[in-house]
Amino acid sequence: MHRNVLNLTAYKVLGSNESEHDYHIKAETAVPVTICSNCRSREVVGYGRVEVLVHDLPMHGKRVGIYVDARRFKCKSCGKTFMEHLPEVNASRWMTERLVKWIGQRSMTNTFTGIAEEIGVTEGTIRNVFSDYVNELERTVKFETPKWMGIDEIHIIKKPRAVISNLHNNTAINLLPNRNKKTIATYLSSLKDRDTVQYVAMDMWRPYREAVNEVIPDAKVVVDKFHVVRMANVAMESVRKSLRAELSPKQRRGLMHDRFVLLRRQSQLTDQENFNLDGWTKNYPLLGEGYRLKEEFFNIYQAPSKQQAQMLYEQWLKSIPAELRGHYEPIITAWSNWQPYILEYFNHPITNAYTESLNSLIRVLNRLGRGYSFEALRAKILFSRGSHKIVQNRPKFDRREAQYDVAFMGYATLNDLPPSAQPKEEPKNYGVDIDKLVAMIERGEI
């Protein structure tokens, strides 16, 4: 094997052999260290050698182990013994730096077990390298703090996790291990420019609201419209199920088939669906009342102001028949507890409109997630290359006095300035485009 097969100039290849799965390469440093690592004295003498196994990048489909014949020294000045420094070897583990970098990048798209088999190390080693890699990404990849923030949840590995999003750009900027108040508050406190957050859309989960009110009190809390109106569909389903006891088996099957008609807005029904709905509501008046209440609750969100919305809600509340009150009680309780934040939507109509995208992400992650920890899935979601929405903004126009060039009697332009004087604008990373991420996962790129 050629002496430069490793392509590591700091090492000299002494020999090699090959097995079915591995390359075993004997090497030593090209230029041995002659300075004491303790006192920096040059009064050092050889003190034997020790063989060190260093893992390197796979080559020709085989694992590579470099057996470094490392020199040991003794310092005459301080009496310490030490082993020579091995260049291009990671200080935390017996791997080349390039292998550590390769594992970090590859672990974003491959399983830890597969990488461990490909390298010839334990899965735990891959996990540790991955953890260091993600910590570095956390330090270097910075998402813009949104002016319009969303806090939602996504179920990953059987637990609800909080998703922080940029509503103006429809991107995700963080995924937290849970949705507890302390976790949300800690994250919000870590935002360097958190005071720029103007509005926060959320569902009716009290820990979200309390965390926002405590950490960024000037931000307006807006209850997400879709979480509110969804409750009307839940109430409609409750009414439908309560009628099943009165129906024959054939009628039950028919009502089950038409459940989607009952959940759809009347303006979106086909002629046939309208005919089916009319039959059910005439035969079962309470079902018709339930549908009316659902439709009228949706219509509240067409109000032009929060005062008008509150008035429509009060009219809706008074119109609930006593027999159906229990089915709509969750909406009544929610409106009572969250009224100011529900009505804030009519001042600032922002919403977590990417809900369906999150549902798509949940579906693909359920397939992808077998064998992965939450930390690994979180890193794949937040840091996969090609999924970020990055915008290179042009610098703001800066009005200034024209600079006259006497020789040419013309104007000096920005292009005439030296590179160091050119105005620069760093690209802004607005976070993860969820639709793009889902497409990448579907194509097998992650």
N, C-alpha and C positions, 0 to 999 in steps of 0.2 A: 504494500500500500504506500502511495506517495507520501512523502514527509509532510506536505502541506494540506493533506486531505481534510484536516480539521478546520482549515481556514482561520486558525487562531495564531496570529503572529507571535504572541507571547509564549508559545510552547513549541518544543521540538519533539517530533514523533520519534520514538525509539524502536517501535515495533508494533505489530498487530496480529490478531487472529480473528477468525470469523466462525460463528456457529450458526445453527439453523435460524435463530431469531435475533442474534446480537452481534455487534462489532465490539471487540475488546482491544482498546488502543493504549499502548504504553507510551508515556510522555514525561517530559520534565520541562521546567521553565527555561526559556531561552537565556534569560539574564537573571541569575540568582540575586536575591536581596543580600546586601552586606551591611545593613544598618540595624542596630539593636532596636526591637520594637518597644522596649521599655524605656531606655535612657537615650536613645538615638546615637549611641557611640558607634564608631566604625571598628572598634577593637573586638571583632567577633571571629570565632573559629568554627570549623565544621564539627558537628556533634552527631553524626549519623544521618540516616534517612528513614522515612516512613512512607508506605504506600497509601495513597488516598484515592478512593473511588469518587469520581465526579461524573454525574449524569449530564449528557449533552443532547442536542437535537437529534431526532431519528434521522437515519440516512439510508436511502434505498429500501425503505420499508422495514428497516431493522433498528432495534434499540442500540444506543451508543453509550458505552461506559469508558471514560478516560481514567486510566490508572496512573495517577501522577506520582512520580518518584520524588516526593517532596523532601527537601533538605532541612535538617535541623541544625541550629547553631547555638553556641554558648557565648555570652558576652563576658569578656575579660574585665570590663569596667564595673558592671553591677552583679555579675554572676548568674544572671537569668538565662534560662534556656528557652528557645522559641523555635517555631516552625516558620519557614519562609512564607511570605504573603503570596497567595495564588492569584495572579491577575485574571480578570474576567470571570471569576467565580463569585457567586452570590455570597455575601457575608453571613447570611442567616441559614443557609442550607447548602449541601454539597451538590450544587448544580451550577452550570454556566449561566451568566446573566442573560444570555440570549434565550436559553431554555426557559428560564423563569418568565421572561416577557412572552414567549410563545405560549406557555401554559395559560397565563392570564388571559390572553386574547382568545385562545382556543376554547377555554372553559366557558366562554359566553355562548358558544354554539354547539358544544359537545358535552356529553355526560362525564362526570368525574371518573366513573369506573372505566369508561372507554379510554380516556386520556391516560389513566394510571397504567392500563395494560399496554398502551402504545409506548410509554416511556420506560416502564419497568420499575415503578415505585408504588407505594401504597396509596389508596384512595384518600386517606387522611392527609398525606403530603400535598396532593392536588388541592384539597379543600383549603389547606393553609395558604398555599400560593394564591389561590383564587381570592381568599379573604384579604390578603395584602394588596392584590391588584385592585379590588373593589374599593378599599380604603384610599388608594391613590386616586382612583377615579372620583371618589367623593370630594377629594381635596382639590382636584384640578378642573372637573366639569361643573360649571356653574350655570344654573338656569336663572333667567330673569325673574325677579319677584313680580307677580302679576298685580295690576291695579284692580282687576276683577278676579277674585279667587273663588274657586269652588272646592267644597269639601264633600266628598261622597264616600261610598264604601264599595268594596269588591270582595267577594268570598274566594279566598285562595287557601288551599290545604285545610278546608273545613272551618276556617275562621274568618270573621269580617275584618278587613284591613281598610284603613282610611286612605283615600286617594286625594291628593292635593292637585288642583288643576289651574291652568290659566284659561279663563273663560273667553277672553278676547281672542285668543289664538287657538282655542280648542285643543289644548295639549295637556298632558300630565307632567307634573314637575316633581312629584315625590309619591312614594308608596310607603306607608308606615305600618309597623307590625301589628297594630291594633287600633281601636278607635277610642281609647280612653282619654279623658280630659288631660291628664298629665302628659301623655304622649303628644297630643295635639299642641298643648301649650309649650312644651319643650321645643317642638319644631318651629312654631311661630316665633318664639324668643330667639331662635338661632338665625332668623332672617336679618341680615344687616340693615336692610332698608325696608323693614316691615311697615313703617309709617306711610309708605306710598300706597299700601293696600286701601282701596276706597270702599269696595263692596265685597261681601262674602256670601255666596249662595250655598245653602246646605239643606239637608233634610231635617226633620224635627227630632233631632237627637240632642238632648240637653248638654252633654259634655262638649259638643262642638261649639254651641252658643256661648257657654261659660268660658271656654278657653279663649275664644275670639274677644269677648267683652273684657277679659282681664288683660290680655297681652296687646291687642290693638283696639282699644276702646273707641277710637274715632271711626273705625270702619263700620259701615252699615250692614247689618245682618239681614239677608233676604231669604225667606224660605222658598226653596225650589218649587216652582209651579207644579211640576209633574208629580212630585211626591204628595202634593195636596189632592189634585184631581184624581190620582190613582185610588185614593180612599173611596171615592164615589163608585168606582168600578167594583171595589171590594164589597161595598155595601149592597150593590146591585146583585152580586153573586150570592151574598148572604140571603137576600130576599128570594132569589130563585131556588136555592137549596131548601129553604123553609117550606116551599110549596110541594116538594117531591112526595111527601107523605100522602097528599090528597090525590095523586095521579096514579093511573094504571101503569104497568110496566111499559106498554107501548108509548104512552104519553111521556113518561120519564125519559125514554130514549129520544123522543122528539125534542123535548126541552133541552136535553144535553146537547143535541145537535145544534140547536138554535142559541146556545149560550153566547156564541160569538156575535150574533146579531144584537143581543141585549147589551153587549159591552161596546158596540160600535156607535159612533155618533149618528143621529138620525139623518143628518145631511149627507152622510156617506153611504147610506143603504141603497141597494138596488131595488127595483120594483118588486121582485120576488121576496126579498128580505123584508120590505115594508109590509107586504101581504102577510107573511108569516108572523111578523111582530103584531100586526093588527088582530090576527086571530088569537094569539096568546093573551093580549091585554084585554080583549073583550070578554074572553072566557074566564080570565082571572084578573079582576080589577086591581087587586093589591100588587100584582106583577106590573100592571100598567102604571100604578102610582110610583112604584120603585123606579121604573124607567124614566118617568117624568122628573122625579127628584134627581136622578143621576144627570139628566140632560140640563136641568136648570142650574145644578151646581157647577157644571162645566161652563155654563153661560156667564157665571159671575166673573170669570176671567176675561170677558170681553168688555168689561166696564172701563170707561175712559179715565176714572180716578179712583183713589182708594175710598173716598167718601161714598161714591156711587156703588163700589163693590161691597162696602159694609151694609149699605141699605139693601142691596139685592140679597145679601146673605141673611139678613134679618127677615126679609119676606120669605125666603126659602125655608128658614127655620120654623116660622109660624105655620107653614103649609104642610109640615110632616104629619101624616095621620098617626094617631096614638099607636095603632097596631104595628107601625113600621119604625117607631122611634128607636127601639133597641138596635136595629140594624144600622142606623145612622149615628148612633151615640159616639163612636170613635171620632167622627168628623167634628161633631159638636164640641167634644172635649179638646181636640187638637186646636180648633179655632179659638176656643176660650183661652187656652194656655199660650198660644203663639200669635194671637191676633196682630200685634204691632208689626211683627216680622213677616207674617203672611201678607199684610196690606202694604208693606214696604215694596213689594214687587210692582205695585201700580205706580210707584214713583220711579223705580229703577228696574225695568223688566229684564233682568238677567236670569239665566237658568243654566243648569248643568245639562246642556243639550246633547252631550256626547253619551248619554245613558246607553243607547243601543250599541255604540262602539264598545263601551265597557262590557256589555253582555257578550259581544263577539269575542272580546279578549278573554273573558271567563271561560268560554267554551273551548278556545284553543289551548288555554293554559291547563285546563283539566286533562287534555290529551298530553300536553307537553310535560306536565308537572310530576308525573310518576317518578319517584326516586330523587326529586330535587327538594332542597330545603326552601323555606320562604326567602332566605337571604339570597340564594342563587336565582330564584325566579324574579325577585325584586331587581337584582342587577341586570338580568336579561331584559327586563321591561325598561329600565331607566337608562341603560348605558350601551345598548346594542348599536353598533355603527350603522348609520344610514337611516335611523328612525327619528332623528331630531329635526325640529323646525328651526333652522338657522337663517337669520336675515342679516345681510351686510347693509347697514344703513348708510346713506350718503351723509356727509357732514352738513350741519346746519349752515345756511348761507350767512356769512358774516360781512356786514357792510363795513367797508373801510375806505380810506382815502386812496384814490388812484395813485400809483407810483409811476412817475414819468421817467423814461429813459432818454437822456439828452442826446445820445448818439443816434437813436432811431426815431425819436419824437413819437414814440408809441407808448402803450401801456404794458406794464409788467403784469403777468398773469400768474396764477398759482403754479402753472407748469414751469415758470421761470425760476421758482424758488428751489433751493437745494432740498434733497429728500428729507433731511432732518427737520426742515421747516414746514413740510407739507402737513396739513391737518389730517389726523388719522382717527378713524372710527372703528373700534373693535366690533367684530360681528356679534350679534346677540343671539343667544340660544334660548328659545322660548319653551323648550321641553320636548316631550315625546309625542309625535303625531300617532295617536292610537290606531287609526285606520291603516297607516303605513306599517306600523309594527305588526298588526294582525296579518297583513298581506305578506310581510317578510316571513312570519312564522309558518303561514300556509304554504309558502314556496320552499320551506325547509332551509331557509337561510339562517335561522336561529335555532 
